[in-house]
Amino acid sequence: MNVKSLLLGSAAAVAAASGAQAADPVVVIEPVTPNYVEVCDTFGAGYFYIPGTETCLDIGGYVRFQVSALSKQEPTWADNTPSTWDVFTKAQLDIASKTETELGVLTGVIKLNAEVHSAGDTDTDVHLDQTYLALGGFQAGYFQSYWDDGLIGEIDDLSGNTKFNSIRYVFTGDGFVAGLSVDALTDEMVGYTGDPNLARIGVSGRVGFQAGGLGMKVDGGYDTFNEDGSIRAMSSLALGPGSLDVGASWASGWNAYANTFDTWFDDYPLADKPAANSVYAEWQVAAGYALDVTEKFTITPAVQWTSVNIPDRSNKSFYTFGALFDYEIVDGLAAKINVEYADLPDSYFNSDTWGGWFRLQRDF
């Protein structure tokens, strides 16, 4: 074999190998797409999809710093009840999940808060504020009842206990709301001190509507252990450069939903003190007006009249006056000052009381 034949054979072999390689498929590795969190706008601002699911999650809450002062620790009759003041910081974390289902929106809510005070018990208090599940209009768990709603301002007090382990169904539509709840009442709520310590049953509900600048709601609650109940009506009206709130409540007797005053009146200096769990607010009327001075500054003066039922004695009434000054420093940060004054019955109290607080709060 000569050199020319050897070179031609080598060239043919190289060409054949090159052709075989060209026929093989070419594998291209695609870059991996980052798993970004996707915004969920189905349920409003703040929600995002949990990656890999159809569940939307919202995380919120607030951080609060507050300085409070009271002329008396409690508005009791004793002259030597000292004045007090406190500084505390509080944090709340709210987590809500929502998922669209064939039976309605499936919801889960967890609310935790913690606070630490500079006066009294200075240990950090961490507790579960609310937690519940809901599907459509059905709701079950530990949560605030309709009785927790109040008027504008910070002085109105038209209810008793407001948070229970409950089962509730709510219907809403076209500005109308109707809800019915079965509440598990604790022994302390119903005034039971015997044994066994069992949950008692309460029934509460609401009917209300909102049409433009006018709103109205009526709440009711019945304590099956004490066989007494309470009813409350509240209305709101857009009026001038602000809004007006008016509310009233009535109780048939001492019960879990009524505003009670046992710690106020039990120790008055009379030989025949009323029985425990017997002093309650029979009638209450309150009103407040939120004046929008500017887009960032609101002043809310408010007043409440309370008629207290004391067994075997005539009702004693008193007034509470107050004003809330609310200024939005920046979006999400507000400064508030609240002042209150209670004109208490002279036949039971040697002096009236005043109080107030300054608050900085960051909502998110």
C-alpha positions in Angstrom: 0.0 0.0 0.0 1.5 3.3 -1.0 1.3 6.6 0.9 -1.5 8.0 -1.4 -3.8 5.1 -0.7 -3.2 5.4 3.0 -4.1 9.1 3.1 -7.3 8.5 1.0 -8.4 5.8 3.4 -7.8 7.9 6.5 -9.8 10.8 5.0 -12.7 8.5 4.2 -12.7 7.2 7.8 -12.7 10.7 9.2 -15.6 11.8 6.9 -17.7 8.8 7.9 -17.1 9.5 11.6 -18.0 13.2 11.1 -21.3 12.2 9.3 -22.3 9.8 12.1 -21.8 12.6 14.8 -23.8 15.1 12.8 -26.7 12.7 12.7 -26.9 12.5 16.6 -29.6 14.7 18.3 -28.4 17.9 19.9 -29.5 18.3 23.6 -30.0 21.9 24.8 -30.3 22.5 28.5 -32.9 25.1 29.3 -32.3 27.6 32.2 -34.4 26.9 35.2 -37.2 29.6 35.7 -37.0 31.2 39.2 -40.1 30.3 41.4 -41.3 33.9 42.0 -44.1 34.6 44.4 -47.2 35.5 42.4 -49.6 38.3 43.5 -53.1 37.1 44.3 -55.6 39.9 43.6 -58.7 37.8 44.0 -59.2 38.8 47.6 -57.8 42.3 47.7 -54.4 43.9 48.2 -51.7 42.1 50.2 -52.4 38.5 49.2 -50.0 36.3 47.3 -50.1 32.7 46.2 -48.3 30.1 48.2 -46.0 28.6 45.6 -47.3 25.5 44.0 -50.8 25.9 45.4 -54.1 27.8 44.7 -54.1 29.2 48.2 -53.7 32.9 48.8 -51.9 34.2 51.9 -51.9 37.6 53.6 -49.6 38.6 56.4 -50.4 41.8 58.4 -50.6 43.3 61.8 -49.3 46.2 63.8 -46.7 47.5 66.2 -47.9 49.8 69.0 -46.1 52.0 71.5 -48.4 53.6 74.2 -48.1 55.8 77.3 -51.3 55.7 79.5 -52.4 57.6 82.6 -55.4 57.2 85.0 -56.4 59.3 88.0 -57.5 56.1 89.7 -56.6 52.5 89.0 -60.3 51.8 89.3 -63.1 54.3 89.8 -63.9 52.9 93.3 -65.2 55.0 96.2 -62.0 54.9 98.2 -60.0 58.2 98.4 -56.7 56.4 98.7 -57.0 54.7 95.4 -53.8 55.8 93.7 -53.3 57.3 90.3 -51.3 55.3 87.9 -49.4 55.5 84.6 -47.9 52.9 82.3 -45.7 52.5 79.2 -46.2 49.5 77.1 -45.3 48.1 73.6 -47.6 45.7 71.8 -47.2 43.7 68.6 -49.9 41.8 66.6 -49.3 39.3 63.8 -52.3 38.4 61.5 -52.1 35.5 59.1 -55.0 34.8 56.7 -55.3 32.1 54.0 -58.1 32.0 51.4 -58.8 29.5 48.6 -61.6 29.4 46.1 -63.7 26.2 46.3 -66.9 24.9 44.8 -68.6 25.6 48.1 -67.3 29.1 48.5 -64.1 30.7 49.9 -62.2 28.5 52.3 -60.6 30.7 55.0 -58.2 30.2 57.8 -57.1 33.0 60.2 -54.5 33.1 63.0 -54.0 36.3 65.1 -51.2 36.4 67.7 -50.2 39.3 69.9 -47.6 40.0 72.6 -47.1 43.0 74.9 -44.8 44.1 77.6 -45.6 46.7 80.3 -43.3 48.9 82.4 -45.8 49.0 85.3 -47.6 46.1 87.1 -46.9 42.7 85.6 -43.8 43.4 83.5 -43.5 39.9 82.1 -44.1 39.6 78.3 -47.6 38.4 77.6 -47.9 36.3 74.5 -51.3 34.9 73.6 -53.6 33.7 70.8 -55.9 36.7 70.0 -58.2 34.9 67.5 -58.2 31.8 65.3 -60.9 30.4 63.1 -61.8 28.6 59.9 -64.6 29.6 57.5 -66.2 28.2 54.4 -68.6 30.4 52.6 -70.8 31.9 55.3 -70.0 29.3 57.9 -67.4 30.2 60.5 -66.1 28.2 63.6 -63.3 29.0 66.1 -62.3 31.6 68.6 -63.1 35.0 67.3 -64.7 38.4 68.1 -68.4 38.5 68.0 -70.6 41.2 66.6 -70.6 42.7 70.1 -67.0 43.7 69.7 -67.9 46.4 67.1 -68.0 49.9 68.6 -68.6 53.5 67.5 -66.0 55.9 66.3 -63.8 57.3 69.0 -62.5 55.4 72.0 -64.9 56.0 74.9 -68.0 54.0 73.9 -68.7 50.9 76.0 -71.9 49.3 74.9 -71.2 45.6 75.5 -69.9 43.0 77.9 -67.9 40.0 76.7 -67.1 40.1 73.0 -64.9 37.1 72.2 -66.0 33.4 72.4 -65.4 29.9 70.9 -68.3 30.0 68.5 -70.1 28.6 65.5 -71.6 31.3 63.2 -73.4 31.6 59.9 -73.4 34.9 58.1 -75.5 35.9 55.0 -74.4 39.0 53.1 -75.7 40.6 49.9 -76.4 44.0 48.4 -75.4 45.9 51.6 -77.4 43.6 53.8 -76.0 41.4 56.5 -77.6 38.8 58.8 -75.7 36.5 61.1 -76.5 33.9 63.9 -74.0 32.6 66.3 -73.9 29.9 69.1 -71.3 30.9 71.7 -69.6 28.8 74.3 -69.6 31.0 77.5 -67.1 30.5 80.3 -68.0 30.2 84.0 -66.6 33.7 84.6 -68.7 35.2 81.8 -72.0 33.8 83.3 -70.9 34.3 87.0 -70.8 30.6 87.9 -68.5 29.7 90.7 -69.5 26.1 91.5 -68.4 22.8 90.3 -68.2 21.3 87.6 -66.7 24.1 85.5 -68.6 23.6 82.3 -69.1 25.8 79.2 -72.5 27.5 79.0 -74.4 28.3 75.9 -75.2 31.8 74.5 -76.9 32.8 71.3 -76.1 36.1 69.5 -76.8 37.6 66.1 -77.0 40.7 63.9 -79.2 42.2 61.3 -77.8 45.3 59.4 -77.6 47.2 56.2 -75.3 49.8 54.5 -76.7 52.1 51.8 -74.4 54.9 50.7 -73.5 57.0 53.7 -76.1 55.5 56.0 -75.6 52.3 58.0 -77.6 50.5 60.6 -77.1 47.3 62.7 -79.0 45.6 65.5 -77.2 43.1 67.7 -78.8 40.7 70.2 -77.4 38.2 72.7 -79.1 35.7 75.1 -77.3 34.1 78.0 -79.1 30.7 78.6 -77.5 30.2 82.1 -78.7 33.5 83.5 -81.8 33.5 81.3 -81.2 37.2 80.5 -80.1 39.0 77.4 -79.1 42.3 75.8 -79.9 44.2 72.6 -78.0 47.0 70.9 -78.6 49.3 68.0 -75.9 51.3 66.2 -76.1 53.7 63.2 -73.6 55.7 61.2 -74.2 58.6 58.9 -71.9 60.6 56.6 -72.6 64.1 57.7 -70.8 67.3 56.5 -67.0 67.0 56.8 -67.1 63.8 58.8 -69.3 61.0 60.1 -71.8 60.7 63.0 -72.2 57.5 65.0 -75.0 56.9 67.5 -75.6 53.7 69.6 -77.8 52.5 72.4 -78.1 49.3 74.4 -80.5 47.7 76.9 -80.1 44.6 79.1 -82.9 42.6 80.8 -80.5 41.6 83.6 -77.0 40.6 84.5 -75.7 38.4 81.6 -72.6 37.6 79.5 -73.4 40.2 76.8 -74.2 43.1 79.2 -71.8 45.7 80.4 -71.3 44.9 84.0 -69.9 47.0 86.9 -69.3 44.6 89.8 -65.8 45.8 90.4 -67.0 49.4 90.5 -69.9 49.1 92.9 -69.3 46.0 95.0 -67.0 47.8 97.5 -69.0 50.9 98.2 -69.3 51.7 101.9 -72.7 50.4 102.7 -73.6 47.5 105.0 -75.8 45.7 102.5 -73.5 45.4 99.5 -75.1 43.9 96.3 -74.7 40.3 95.6 -71.9 39.2 93.3 -72.7 39.3 89.5 -75.7 41.6 89.9 -74.7 45.2 89.0 -75.0 45.9 85.3 -75.7 48.6 82.7 -79.5 48.5 82.1 -79.5 51.4 79.6 -76.7 53.0 77.6 -76.6 55.7 74.9 -73.5 57.0 73.1 -72.6 59.2 70.2 -69.5 60.4 68.5 -68.6 62.6 65.5 -65.4 62.2 63.5 -64.5 65.5 62.1 -62.0 65.3 59.2 -60.0 68.5 59.7 -57.6 67.5 56.9 -56.9 64.3 54.9 -54.5 63.3 57.6 -56.0 64.8 60.8 -59.3 63.7 62.5 -60.8 64.9 65.8 -63.5 62.7 67.3 -65.4 64.1 70.3 -67.8 61.5 72.0 -70.1 61.1 74.9 -71.9 58.2 76.7 -74.7 58.1 79.3 -75.0 54.9 81.4 -77.8 53.9 83.8 -76.5 51.3 86.2 -78.9 48.8 87.8 -78.1 48.1 91.4 -80.3 45.5 93.1 -82.8 46.9 95.7 -81.8 50.5 94.9 -82.7 53.0 92.3 -80.6 53.1 89.1 -77.5 55.3 89.2 -76.4 57.1 86.0 -73.2 58.7 85.0 -71.6 60.4 81.9 -68.4 59.7 80.1 -66.8 62.4 77.9 -63.8 62.1 75.6 -62.0 63.2 72.5 -59.7 61.3 70.1 -57.0 63.2 68.1 -55.8 61.0 65.2 -52.9 62.2 62.9 -51.5 60.1 60.0 -47.7 60.9 60.0 -47.1 58.8 56.8 -49.0 56.0 55.2 -49.1 53.1 57.8 -47.9 55.2 60.8 -50.3 57.2 63.0 -50.1 59.2 66.2 -53.1 59.3 68.5 -54.0 61.1 71.7 -57.1 60.1 73.6 -58.6 61.9 76.7 -61.5 60.7 78.8 -63.5 62.0 81.8 -66.1 60.1 83.8 -68.7 62.1 85.9 -69.5 59.4 88.5 -72.5 59.3 90.9 -71.6 61.3 94.0 -73.5 59.0 96.4 -71.1 56.1 95.5 -67.8 57.8 94.6 -65.9 60.6 96.3 -64.4 61.9 93.1 -64.7 61.6 89.4 -62.0 60.0 87.2 -60.0 61.0 84.2 -57.6 59.2 81.9 -55.9 59.3 78.6 -53.1 57.9 76.4 -50.6 58.7 73.7 -50.1 56.1 71.0 -47.8 55.5 68.0 -48.9 52.7 65.8 -47.4 51.2 62.7 -49.9 49.1 60.7 -48.9 46.7 57.9 
